[in-house]
Amino acid sequence: MLAAIKAAEKGISNASGGPFGACLTQNGKVISIGYNTVLKDQNPTSHAEINAIKEACKKLKKWDLSGCEIYSTTEPCPMCFSAISWARIKKITYGTSISDVKKLGFNELLISNDTMNKLGKAKIKITKGYMLKECQSLLSQWKKTSNKKTY
């Protein structure tokens, strides 16, 4: 999670798309790290989790990331949860929730990972609120920046 937090801080400092970071691991080893680049890329799919998944697939030269885990500073949105499921990632660990960032003005669909997991009959293990204070701090840092935008 520390790598995801550092990535989110980078995203905040360069105003690339918001206070979001993700880190993909396999057997405890970092495979890839991503942060939100929606504004920089002018691409609504450039979320931290998607960027981390793309990088991991490229590095590992495969689409099937079973055996991997993803750490995200905020609960993955429905798009990201779907990509995580399709990549066969077995575990999601996140800090703040979708509702936390919705309150900041981000255009979030209020569909939790638990709901997606249940409705999609996925078997992804979900750990919520991990390093919550540190992840909440990212949202506070972002709120204080003058160059912030929501999308």
Secondary structure, 3 states (H helix, E strand, C coil): CHHHHHHHHHHHHCCCCCCCEEEEEECCEEEEEEECCHHHHCCCCCCHHHHHHHHHHHHHCCCCCCCEEEEEEECCCHHHHHHHHHCCCCEEEEEECHHHHHCCCCCCCCCCHHHHHHHCCCCCEEECCCCHHHHHHHHHHHHHCCCCCCC
